[in-house]
Amino acid sequence: MSASKRRPILPLRRWLALALATTFFVPVVITGIVVYHVLGGPLEPLSTATEQIGRGTTRWHDPAWQDATRSDLAAMGIDFVLVEDGREVYRSTPDPLAGDGGQVRERWVERVAYPGTPRRVAYIYSDSGVGWNGQDGGPPEARFLAVPIVGLISLLLTLAGIGWFLGRTVVRPLAATSQAARQVAAGDLDVRLPSSRVREVAEVNAAFESMSAELRASLRQQAEFEHERRLFIGAVVHDLRTPLFALRGYLEGLEKGLDDTPEKRARYIAVAQEKAATLERLIGDLFDFTRLEYLEQTPNPEPLDLGALLDRLVEGFRPQADTKGVQLTLSIPPEPCWVQGDTHLLTRALSNLLDNALRYTPSGGQVRVACRTEPSGVIFTIADTGPGIPAHDLPNLFAPLYRGETSRNRRTGGAGLGLTIARRILLAHGGDLSAGNGQAGGAVFTGRLPHPTRDPRQPTAPVTLATSPGDSAATDG
């Protein structure tokens, strides 16, 4: 914003102080300008004549001084009569009041007495109200009457200007705020408020516009959430119905005796167990996701060694990796990788990532797990040699129920919530989880967790509960 468009924003008290000062000074200045510059101003020629005559009191009898003074004052339209000890000394014109055609003209007469001995008095005659600018300002009484009139008019104009300013900067914005409040109450959140140079009004309008914007964002988010909720419910119904229908079909086959051989009976039972396990995993994922979505489960962070936690998890997944023919390796530093986290929730997040890596890694592949300590926190990576993640899937990889597979085939995974749950757990810990592809192919998941708030190597001071004698007596009794 340029300097010409930048307007001062001051508190209301300061604006009122400026308005009060303006109400006092502006009428005075305007009155002075009008009276002294338009109506003729003070009778300065009379003051000049008084001063010039006063400087030459000792030369009143000097003809040269008399002629020079008469010539100077006549140029300003002034005549004078000098009297010393009651006797007239000099008269600049025979009749100062004589006009054209022998008529008596009206002139302003000023009697000036000068101190000293002998006693000297000068009578100064000037045209009525001749000001310093040589204009006829009218009789002095007219100028004196003009002062209150001009002052009153300038005061009224000043008050009108202040009223216009306050109406524009206070009344109008507040009226717009009131109208905006009625619009918001009616459901119209698209409000625009005028700017104000009063700080309190500007802050109120800014807060109201911010509230309106947040309400619009909240309603928009609520609409998006409702849309996602409907999609979520539809996807959940589809995910649960597929293994449920398969389980019911095999159970009905068992009930009708279709398993007429031991091999068929064993296969029917194995498939039913597999579908039941799939349902259990789907329900577990949905339950964990719901708890995290509505913040029913908050982390209980404490210092823990992430390297040791990864070691336990890798050992737990090693039988699964060996069965599939996948090499599972772990690389951790010799010193502990201390983080601030909830053991249960982090176990859930890391298990989801390891399960995801093993499911998408073909037989003969490799899953590499590593962690390291950095100044900003502890970084861990889980990389596999699977098909990797397509570029168009990366932006939506952590969205609920998003699957990279175009078909909703559940043979390779659960409800599509494992990665969402893992990332939300890390976000709840103040960390983050990102996904990408390695240079040699395969997916790479990188997580970050913060350091502990206190040094875990220092023992926590024991808490001593002091008991009063009265407590001991009650216990004994």
C-alpha positions in Angstrom: 0.0 0.0 0.0 1.4 3.4 -1.0 1.9 6.2 1.5 -0.9 8.2 -0.1 -3.5 5.5 0.6 -2.3 4.7 4.2 -4.7 6.4 6.6 -4.1 6.8 10.3 -6.0 4.5 12.7 -6.3 6.0 16.2 -8.2 5.1 19.3 -11.6 6.7 19.8 -10.4 8.8 22.8 -7.7 10.4 20.6 -10.2 11.2 17.8 -12.5 12.8 20.4 -9.6 14.9 21.8 -8.7 16.0 18.2 -12.4 16.8 17.6 -12.5 18.9 20.8 -9.3 20.8 19.8 -10.6 21.3 16.3 -13.9 22.7 17.7 -11.9 25.3 19.6 -9.1 26.3 17.2 -10.8 26.1 13.8 -13.5 28.8 14.5 -10.8 31.0 16.0 -8.5 30.7 13.0 -11.4 31.2 10.5 -12.7 34.2 12.5 -9.3 35.8 12.5 -8.8 35.2 8.8 -12.2 36.7 7.9 -12.0 39.6 10.3 -8.4 40.6 9.7 -8.0 39.8 6.1 -11.4 40.2 4.5 -13.1 42.9 6.7 -10.1 45.1 6.8 -8.3 43.9 10.0 -7.2 46.2 12.7 -6.7 49.9 12.2 -3.0 49.6 11.6 -2.6 52.9 9.9 -3.9 54.6 13.1 -1.3 52.6 15.1 1.4 53.6 12.6 0.4 57.3 12.8 0.3 57.1 16.6 3.7 55.7 16.7 5.2 58.0 14.1 3.8 61.1 15.8 4.9 59.8 19.2 8.5 59.5 18.0 8.6 63.1 17.0 7.0 64.8 20.0 10.2 66.9 20.6 10.0 68.1 16.9 6.3 69.1 16.8 7.4 72.7 16.2 9.8 71.8 13.4 8.3 72.7 10.0 10.4 70.1 8.2 9.2 67.4 10.4 5.6 68.7 10.1 5.7 68.6 6.3 7.4 65.1 6.2 4.9 63.6 8.7 1.9 65.2 6.9 3.1 63.8 3.6 3.6 60.3 5.0 0.3 60.1 6.8 -1.7 61.7 3.9 -0.7 58.8 1.7 -2.6 56.6 4.2 -5.6 58.9 4.2 -4.8 60.3 7.7 -4.9 63.9 8.9 -3.8 65.0 12.4 -3.9 67.9 14.8 -1.2 68.5 17.4 -2.0 70.1 20.8 0.5 71.0 23.4 -0.6 72.3 26.9 -4.0 73.0 25.5 -2.7 75.1 22.6 -2.8 73.9 19.0 0.7 73.4 17.6 0.0 72.1 14.1 -2.8 71.1 11.8 -2.1 69.0 8.7 -5.3 70.3 7.0 -7.4 73.3 7.8 -10.6 71.2 8.3 -10.0 67.4 8.7 -13.8 66.8 8.4 -14.4 68.8 5.3 -15.5 66.9 2.3 -16.2 67.6 -1.4 -18.7 70.4 -2.0 -18.3 71.8 1.5 -20.0 68.7 3.0 -18.9 67.3 6.4 -17.6 63.8 5.9 -17.6 61.0 8.5 -14.2 60.2 9.7 -12.7 58.1 12.5 -11.1 60.2 15.2 -8.5 58.8 17.6 -7.3 60.9 20.6 -3.8 60.0 21.7 -2.2 61.5 24.8 1.6 61.2 25.1 3.4 61.2 28.4 5.8 63.8 29.5 6.0 67.5 30.0 4.6 69.6 28.4 1.4 67.7 28.0 1.0 66.7 24.4 -2.2 65.3 22.7 -2.7 64.3 19.1 -6.0 64.0 17.3 -5.8 61.6 14.4 -8.4 61.6 11.7 -8.8 58.6 9.3 -11.4 57.4 6.9 -13.8 55.0 8.6 -12.3 51.6 9.1 -9.4 51.8 6.7 -7.4 48.6 7.2 -3.7 47.7 6.6 -4.6 46.4 3.2 -6.1 49.7 2.2 -9.6 48.4 1.8 -12.6 50.0 3.4 -13.7 47.6 6.2 -16.7 49.7 7.1 -17.2 51.3 10.5 -15.5 49.7 13.4 -18.9 48.7 14.9 -19.5 46.6 11.8 -16.2 44.7 12.3 -17.0 44.2 16.0 -20.5 42.8 15.0 -18.9 40.5 12.4 -16.7 38.7 14.9 -19.5 36.7 16.7 -21.3 36.1 13.4 -18.2 34.7 11.6 -17.3 32.8 14.8 -20.8 31.2 15.0 -20.8 30.3 11.3 -17.3 28.8 11.5 -18.3 26.9 14.7 -21.3 25.4 13.0 -19.3 24.4 10.0 -16.7 22.8 12.2 -19.3 20.8 14.1 -20.9 19.7 10.8 -17.5 18.5 9.6 -16.8 16.6 12.8 -20.3 15.1 12.7 -19.7 14.0 9.1 -16.3 12.4 10.1 -17.8 10.6 13.1 -20.7 9.4 11.0 -18.4 8.0 8.4 -15.9 6.4 10.8 -18.1 5.4 13.7 -21.8 5.5 13.0 -21.7 4.1 9.4 -19.4 1.1 10.2 -21.4 0.2 13.4 -24.7 0.4 11.4 -23.1 -1.9 8.8 -22.0 -4.3 11.5 -25.5 -4.3 12.9 -26.9 -5.1 9.4 -24.2 -7.8 8.9 -25.3 -9.4 12.2 -28.9 -9.6 11.0 -27.6 -11.1 7.7 -25.6 -13.7 9.6 -28.6 -14.5 11.8 -30.6 -15.0 8.6 -28.0 -17.4 7.2 -26.2 -15.0 4.8 -22.5 -15.3 5.9 -21.1 -13.3 2.9 -20.8 -9.9 4.6 -18.5 -6.9 3.8 -17.9 -4.2 6.3 -16.6 -0.7 5.5 -13.2 0.4 6.8 -12.9 2.8 9.8 -10.1 5.0 11.1 -11.2 4.5 14.7 -9.2 1.6 16.1 -12.0 0.1 18.2 -14.5 0.1 15.3 -11.9 -1.3 13.0 -11.1 -4.1 15.4 -14.7 -4.9 15.9 -15.3 -5.1 12.1 -12.2 -7.1 11.6 -13.2 -9.6 14.3 -16.7 -9.8 12.8 -15.4 -10.4 9.3 -13.0 -13.0 10.7 -15.9 -14.7 12.5 -17.9 -14.7 9.3 -15.1 -16.2 7.4 -14.6 -18.9 10.0 -18.3 -19.7 10.0 -18.2 -20.0 6.2 -15.2 -22.3 6.4 -16.8 -24.3 9.2 -20.0 -24.8 7.2 -18.0 -25.7 4.1 -15.9 -28.1 6.1 -19.1 -29.5 7.6 -20.5 -30.1 4.1 -17.3 -31.7 3.0 -17.3 -33.9 6.1 -20.9 -34.9 5.5 -20.0 -35.8 1.9 -17.0 -37.8 3.1 -19.1 -39.4 5.8 -21.6 -40.7 3.3 -18.8 -42.0 1.1 -17.2 -43.5 4.2 -20.3 -45.4 5.2 -20.9 -46.6 1.7 -17.3 -47.9 1.5 -17.5 -49.5 4.9 -20.7 -51.3 4.0 -19.0 -52.6 0.8 -15.9 -53.7 2.7 -17.8 -55.5 5.3 -20.3 -57.1 3.0 -17.8 -58.8 0.8 -16.2 -61.1 3.3 -19.5 -61.4 5.2 -21.2 -62.8 2.2 -18.4 -65.2 1.5 -18.4 -66.4 5.1 -22.1 -67.0 5.0 -21.8 -68.8 1.7 -19.2 -71.3 3.0 -21.2 -71.7 6.3 -24.3 -72.5 4.3 -22.3 -75.0 2.3 -21.2 -76.7 5.5 -24.8 -76.7 6.8 -26.1 -78.3 3.6 -23.4 -81.0 3.6 -21.6 -79.8 0.5 -18.3 -80.8 2.2 -18.7 -84.4 1.4 -15.0 -85.1 1.7 -12.5 -84.3 4.4 -10.5 -82.1 1.9 -13.6 -80.0 1.1 -14.5 -79.7 4.8 -11.0 -78.5 5.6 -11.0 -76.0 2.7 -14.4 -74.7 3.7 -13.3 -74.2 7.3 -10.0 -72.5 6.3 -11.8 -70.1 4.0 -14.4 -69.3 6.7 -11.6 -68.6 9.2 -9.8 -66.4 6.7 -13.0 -64.3 6.1 -13.6 -64.1 9.8 -10.1 -62.8 10.3 -10.6 -60.3 7.5 -13.8 -59.1 9.2 -12.0 -58.8 12.5 -9.2 -56.8 10.9 -11.7 -54.5 9.1 -13.6 -53.9 12.3 -10.4 -53.2 14.2 -9.2 -50.7 11.6 -12.6 -48.9 11.6 -12.7 -48.8 15.4 -9.2 -47.4 15.6 -9.9 -44.9 12.9 -13.1 -43.7 14.6 -11.4 -43.2 17.9 -8.6 -41.1 16.3 -11.1 -39.2 14.1 -13.2 -38.0 17.1 -10.2 -37.7 19.4 -11.6 -40.2 21.8 -8.1 -41.6 22.3 -5.4 -39.0 23.1 -1.8 -39.9 23.3 -0.2 -40.5 26.7 3.4 -39.6 25.8 6.4 -40.7 27.8 10.1 -41.1 26.9 10.7 -44.3 25.0 13.4 -45.9 22.9 12.1 -46.1 19.3 15.0 -48.3 18.3 14.0 -50.9 20.9 10.4 -50.7 19.9 11.3 -51.3 16.3 13.4 -54.2 17.3 10.5 -55.9 19.1 8.1 -55.3 16.2 10.6 -56.5 13.5 11.1 -59.7 15.5 7.3 -60.1 15.8 6.9 -59.8 12.0 9.8 -62.0 11.1 7.8 -65.2 11.0 5.4 -63.6 8.6 8.3 -62.4 6.4 10.0 -65.8 6.4 6.7 -67.5 5.4 6.4 -65.1 2.5 10.1 -65.3 1.6 10.8 -61.7 2.3 14.1 -60.5 3.9 13.3 -58.2 6.9 16.3 -56.2 8.1 16.7 -53.6 10.9 19.3 -50.9 11.1 19.5 -48.9 14.4 22.3 -46.9 16.0 23.9 -48.4 19.2 22.7 -45.5 21.3 19.0 -45.3 22.2 16.7 -43.3 19.9 14.6 -41.5 22.5 11.3 -40.1 21.5 8.2 -38.7 23.3 5.4 -41.0 22.5 2.6 -43.4 23.5 3.9 -46.9 23.3 0.5 -48.5 22.4 -0.3 -46.0 19.7 3.2 -46.0 18.2 3.1 -49.8 18.2 -0.2 -49.6 16.2 1.2 -47.1 13.7 4.5 -49.0 13.1 2.7 -52.3 12.8 0.4 -50.9 10.1 3.5 -49.7 8.2 5.3 -53.0 8.5 2.2 -55.0 7.5 1.7 -52.7 4.5 5.3 -53.2 3.4 5.2 -57.0 3.8 1.9 -57.3 1.9 3.1 -55.4 -1.1 6.6 -56.9 -1.3 6.8 -60.0 -3.5 8.6 -63.2 -2.5 12.3 -62.8 -2.7 12.1 -59.1 -1.9 13.3 -57.1 1.0 11.9 -54.8 3.7 14.5 -52.5 5.4 13.7 -50.7 8.6 16.0 -48.1 10.1 16.0 -45.1 12.5 18.4 -42.3 13.3 18.6 -39.4 15.7 18.8 -35.8 14.4 18.6 -32.4 16.2 15.0 -32.0 15.2 13.9 -35.4 16.4 14.1 -39.1 15.5 13.7 -40.2 11.9 12.6 -43.7 10.9 12.2 -45.3 7.5 10.4 -48.4 6.3 11.4 -49.2 2.7 10.3 -52.2 0.6 11.2 -53.6 -2.9 7.6 -53.8 -4.0 6.0 -52.2 -7.0 6.2 -48.7 -5.5 3.5 -46.0 -5.3 2.2 -44.5 -8.6 2.7 -40.7 -8.8 -1.0 -40.1 -9.1 -1.7 -42.0 -5.8 0.8 -40.2 -3.6 -1.3 -37.1 -2.9 -4.2 -39.3 -1.7 -2.3 -42.1 -0.1 -3.2 -41.1 3.5 -6.9 -40.3 2.7 -9.4 -42.6 4.5 -10.4 -45.7 2.5 -8.1 -44.7 -0.4 -6.5 -47.7 -2.1 -3.9 -47.7 -4.9 -5.7 -50.6 -6.5 -8.3 -49.6 -9.0 -10.4 -52.7 -8.1 -11.5 -53.1 -4.5 -9.9 -56.5 -4.2 -9.3 -57.2 -0.5 -6.9 -60.1 -0.9 -4.0 -57.7 -0.4 -5.2 -55.5 2.5 -7.8 -54.3 4.9 -10.2 -51.4 4.8 -7.6 -48.9 3.4 -7.3 -47.2 6.8 -3.9 -48.5 8.0 -1.8 -45.7 6.5 -4.4 -43.1 7.6 -4.3 -44.4 11.2 -0.5 -44.5 11.2 -0.2 -40.9 10.0 -2.8 -39.5 12.4 -1.0 -41.2 15.3 2.2 -39.5 14.4 0.5 -36.2 13.9 -1.1 -36.5 17.3 2.5 -36.9 18.7 3.7 -33.7 17.1 5.4 -35.6 14.3 4.6 -36.5 10.7 4.6 -39.3 8.1 5.4 -39.0 4.4 5.5 -41.5 1.6 7.6 -41.7 -1.6 9.5 -44.1 -3.9 13.1 -45.3 -3.5 15.7 -44.9 -6.1 15.8 -48.6 -6.8 12.0 -48.9 -6.8 9.6 -49.8 -4.0 7.8 -47.6 -1.5 9.6 -45.6 1.3 7.7 -44.3 4.3 9.5 -41.7 6.4 8.3 -40.7 9.9 9.5 -38.1 12.4 8.9 -38.0 16.1 10.0 -35.3 18.6 12.6 -35.7 21.3 11.4 -36.2 24.9 10.6 -33.1 26.9 13.0 -34.3 29.7 16.2 -36.4 29.7 15.0 -40.0 30.1 18.4 -40.9 31.7 17.7 -38.8 34.7 15.4 -40.6 37.2 12.2 -39.0 38.2 12.2 -37.6 41.8 10.0 -39.7 44.1 6.9 -38.1 45.4 6.7 -38.1 49.2 3.3 -37.8 50.8 3.5 -36.1 54.2 1.0 -37.3 56.8 -0.1 -35.3 59.7 -0.4 -36.6 63.3 -4.1 -36.6 63.0 -4.0 -38.8 59.9 -1.7 -41.3 61.7 -4.1 -41.4 64.7 -7.0 -42.0 62.3 -5.2 -44.8 60.7 -4.2 -46.4 63.9 -7.8 -46.2 65.1 
